[in-house]
Amino acid sequence: MEQFIPRHVDNHPKGGHRPRIDDRTCFDVVHVRLTTGCSWVDAERICGGKVSDTAVRERYSLWVDAGVFKKVAANAVVA
C-alpha cells in the first residue's frame, strides 16, 4: 500500500507547525474503521488515540482522491 500513497510535500510558508502523523498510524485507524464499520471517533479510540479522527478523515480523503485504494485493489487482482 505504501508504494501507492503520494509523498507529502511540506509547503507551509514558515515551517513552524506540528509534525505530520505518519501514514502507517493513519492507515491503522482507517483499517479499523473500514473493517468494523465503527465511527471515525470510535476507530480513533480503539487505536489508542494516537491521531485525531479529523486528521485520519483528511488523510483518507486525500488517499481516495489520489486513487490509492483503487490501485491497491487492481494490484491485488493482478498478483
WOPEQUI-V454641 format. One line per field, one symbol per residue. psi: psi as a letter, one per 40 degrees, with the letter a starting at -180 (. if undefined). A space follows every 50 residues. Layout:
psi=???
This chain:
psi=dddehiihhhfhdeegiiihhiddddddddddddddeiidddddddeefd iidddddddddddddefddddddddddd.
